[in-house]
């Protein structure tokens, strides 16, 4: 994890949530966190901004469902890293990697875990499909023309 991401974790570990939120919402950080955007949702939860947290979390689940999978179901051993060139964005390995780095912050917050379980429930099929290598699951209601 790079220094910019470590700073957010550092602040959150010390319950300096408002400062962490300022990082996530600053121009320099906005939309650069990828899978670590889960921390943005978590800090919003900690600050009682649950509706905003849910919106951020839904984006996280859509693009990085494996992070939630490994936060909710921690495992010691990483899944295979299928990329020879580092960590592939959106891969199970990336999800495990991020959950390893900050899953304990989620696990220590009952409200956060409850919201994560609730929001992730709709994505359970996505976890299974991606783990088996069958690609992204898009619910029929999400298609633009109404067809599955």
URNORCOR-V213616 format. One record per pair of residues at least 24 apart in sequence whose ideal C-beta (glycine too) atoms are under 10 Angstrom apart, sorted by the first residue. I is the first residue (numbers start at 1). GAP is how many residues later the second one is. D is the distance in Angstrom with one decimal. If there is no record, write none. Layout:
i & gap & d
I & GAP & D
I & GAP & D
This chain:
i & gap & d
1 & 35 & 7.7
1 & 96 & 8.6
1 & 97 & 8.5
1 & 99 & 9.9
1 & 100 & 5.4
1 & 101 & 8.4
2 & 34 & 9.6
4 & 24 & 8.2
4 & 25 & 6.9
4 & 28 & 7.9
4 & 29 & 8.6
4 & 32 & 9.3
5 & 24 & 9.4
5 & 27 & 9.4
5 & 28 & 7.0
5 & 29 & 9.7
5 & 30 & 9.9
5 & 31 & 5.4
5 & 34 & 8.1
5 & 93 & 9.4
5 & 96 & 8.1
5 & 97 & 8.8
6 & 95 & 9.0
8 & 25 & 8.0
8 & 28 & 7.4
8 & 31 & 5.5
8 & 32 & 8.3
8 & 34 & 9.9
8 & 35 & 8.0
8 & 94 & 8.7
8 & 97 & 10.0
9 & 27 & 8.6
9 & 30 & 7.0
9 & 92 & 7.1
9 & 93 & 5.7
9 & 95 & 9.9
9 & 96 & 7.2
11 & 28 & 9.6
11 & 32 & 8.5
12 & 27 & 6.5
12 & 30 & 7.1
12 & 31 & 6.2
12 & 34 & 7.8
12 & 90 & 7.9
12 & 93 & 5.7
13 & 89 & 9.2
13 & 91 & 9.0
13 & 92 & 7.1
13 & 95 & 9.7
15 & 31 & 7.9
16 & 27 & 9.6
17 & 25 & 8.9
17 & 26 & 5.1
17 & 27 & 8.9
17 & 28 & 9.4
17 & 29 & 4.7
17 & 30 & 5.5
17 & 31 & 10.0
18 & 25 & 8.5
18 & 28 & 9.5
18 & 29 & 7.0
19 & 24 & 9.4
20 & 24 & 10.0
20 & 26 & 8.6
20 & 27 & 9.4
21 & 25 & 8.8
21 & 26 & 6.5
21 & 28 & 8.7
21 & 31 & 9.9
24 & 32 & 8.8
31 & 28 & 9.8
33 & 27 & 9.5
33 & 31 & 10.0
33 & 65 & 9.9
34 & 26 & 9.3
34 & 29 & 7.7
34 & 30 & 6.8
34 & 33 & 9.5
34 & 55 & 6.3
34 & 56 & 8.6
34 & 60 & 8.3
34 & 64 & 8.7
35 & 25 & 7.4
35 & 28 & 8.0
35 & 29 & 4.2
35 & 30 & 9.9
35 & 31 & 8.1
35 & 32 & 4.9
35 & 33 & 9.8
35 & 52 & 9.4
35 & 54 & 7.6
35 & 55 & 8.0
35 & 56 & 9.8
35 & 59 & 5.8
35 & 60 & 6.9
35 & 62 & 8.1
35 & 63 & 4.5
35 & 64 & 9.0
35 & 66 & 9.6
35 & 67 & 9.7
36 & 24 & 9.3
36 & 28 & 8.9
36 & 31 & 8.4
36 & 62 & 6.1
36 & 65 & 8.1
36 & 66 & 7.3
37 & 26 & 8.4
37 & 27 & 7.5
37 & 30 & 8.9
37 & 61 & 9.7
38 & 26 & 7.4
38 & 29 & 5.4
38 & 30 & 7.4
38 & 33 & 7.4
38 & 57 & 9.9
38 & 60 & 6.9
38 & 61 & 8.6
38 & 64 & 7.2
38 & 65 & 9.0
38 & 67 & 9.1
38 & 68 & 7.3
38 & 74 & 9.6
38 & 78 & 8.4
39 & 59 & 9.0
39 & 62 & 9.6
39 & 63 & 5.9
39 & 66 & 7.1
39 & 67 & 8.9
41 & 65 & 9.3
41 & 71 & 8.0
41 & 74 & 8.2
41 & 75 & 8.3
41 & 78 & 9.1
42 & 29 & 9.8
42 & 60 & 8.0
42 & 63 & 6.1
42 & 64 & 6.0
42 & 66 & 10.0
42 & 67 & 7.0
42 & 69 & 9.8
42 & 70 & 5.4
42 & 73 & 9.4
42 & 74 & 8.8
43 & 62 & 9.3
43 & 69 & 9.7
44 & 68 & 9.6
45 & 61 & 9.1
45 & 64 & 6.7
45 & 66 & 5.8
45 & 67 & 4.7
45 & 68 & 9.6
45 & 69 & 9.5
45 & 70 & 6.2
45 & 71 & 8.9
46 & 59 & 9.3
46 & 63 & 6.8
46 & 65 & 8.3
46 & 66 & 7.5
48 & 63 & 9.0
50 & 61 & 8.0
50 & 62 & 9.9
50 & 65 & 6.9
53 & 58 & 9.4
53 & 59 & 8.2
53 & 62 & 6.7
53 & 63 & 9.8
53 & 66 & 9.4
54 & 61 & 6.7
54 & 64 & 8.7
54 & 65 & 6.4
57 & 55 & 9.3
57 & 58 & 6.9
57 & 59 & 6.9
57 & 61 & 9.5
57 & 62 & 5.2
57 & 63 & 8.5
58 & 61 & 6.3
58 & 64 & 9.0
58 & 65 & 9.2
60 & 38 & 10.0
60 & 56 & 9.3
60 & 59 & 8.8
60 & 60 & 9.6
60 & 63 & 10.0
61 & 55 & 8.8
61 & 58 & 6.0
61 & 59 & 6.1
61 & 61 & 7.9
61 & 62 & 4.9
61 & 65 & 7.8
61 & 66 & 9.6
62 & 61 & 7.9
62 & 64 & 8.5
62 & 74 & 8.7
62 & 76 & 9.1
62 & 80 & 9.0
63 & 26 & 8.5
63 & 27 & 6.5
63 & 73 & 9.1
64 & 25 & 8.0
64 & 26 & 6.1
64 & 27 & 9.5
64 & 30 & 7.3
64 & 31 & 6.5
64 & 34 & 7.5
65 & 25 & 8.3
65 & 27 & 9.5
65 & 30 & 7.3
65 & 55 & 7.6
65 & 58 & 5.1
65 & 59 & 9.2
65 & 60 & 9.8
65 & 61 & 4.9
65 & 62 & 5.6
65 & 64 & 9.4
65 & 65 & 6.4
65 & 66 & 9.6
65 & 71 & 8.7
65 & 72 & 8.7
66 & 24 & 7.4
66 & 25 & 7.0
66 & 26 & 4.8
66 & 27 & 8.2
66 & 28 & 6.7
66 & 29 & 2.4
66 & 30 & 7.0
66 & 31 & 9.4
66 & 32 & 8.3
66 & 33 & 8.0
66 & 60 & 9.2
66 & 61 & 7.1
66 & 64 & 6.5
66 & 65 & 7.7
67 & 25 & 9.9
67 & 27 & 7.6
67 & 28 & 4.5
67 & 29 & 8.5
67 & 30 & 8.8
67 & 31 & 4.7
67 & 32 & 5.7
67 & 34 & 9.8
67 & 35 & 8.9
67 & 36 & 8.3
67 & 39 & 9.5
67 & 49 & 9.8
67 & 53 & 10.0
68 & 27 & 7.7
68 & 30 & 9.8
68 & 31 & 8.2
68 & 35 & 9.7
68 & 38 & 8.9
68 & 48 & 5.9
68 & 49 & 9.0
68 & 51 & 7.9
68 & 52 & 4.7
68 & 55 & 7.2
68 & 56 & 10.0
68 & 58 & 9.6
68 & 59 & 7.8
69 & 26 & 5.9
69 & 27 & 8.6
69 & 30 & 7.8
69 & 51 & 7.6
69 & 54 & 8.6
69 & 55 & 8.9
69 & 57 & 8.9
69 & 58 & 4.6
69 & 59 & 9.3
69 & 61 & 8.5
69 & 62 & 7.6
70 & 24 & 9.7
70 & 25 & 5.1
70 & 26 & 4.8
70 & 27 & 8.6
70 & 28 & 7.7
70 & 29 & 3.4
70 & 30 & 7.5
70 & 33 & 6.6
70 & 57 & 9.6
71 & 24 & 8.6
71 & 25 & 10.0
71 & 27 & 8.4
71 & 28 & 4.7
71 & 29 & 9.7
71 & 31 & 8.3
71 & 32 & 4.4
71 & 33 & 9.2
71 & 34 & 9.2
71 & 35 & 4.9
71 & 36 & 7.1
71 & 41 & 9.3
71 & 42 & 8.1
71 & 45 & 6.5
71 & 46 & 9.8
71 & 49 & 8.8
72 & 27 & 8.7
72 & 31 & 8.8
72 & 34 & 8.6
72 & 35 & 9.2
72 & 41 & 7.8
72 & 44 & 6.6
72 & 45 & 6.5
72 & 48 & 6.3
72 & 52 & 9.9
72 & 55 & 9.1
73 & 26 & 9.0
73 & 54 & 8.9
74 & 25 & 6.6
74 & 26 & 8.1
74 & 29 & 6.0
74 & 30 & 9.0
74 & 33 & 7.8
75 & 24 & 8.8
75 & 25 & 9.3
76 & 24 & 9.1
79 & 52 & 7.7
82 & 51 & 8.5
90 & 40 & 7.8
90 & 46 & 8.4
91 & 39 & 8.3
92 & 35 & 9.0
92 & 38 & 6.7
92 & 39 & 5.9
92 & 40 & 10.0
92 & 41 & 9.1
95 & 32 & 9.1
95 & 35 & 8.7
95 & 36 & 9.5
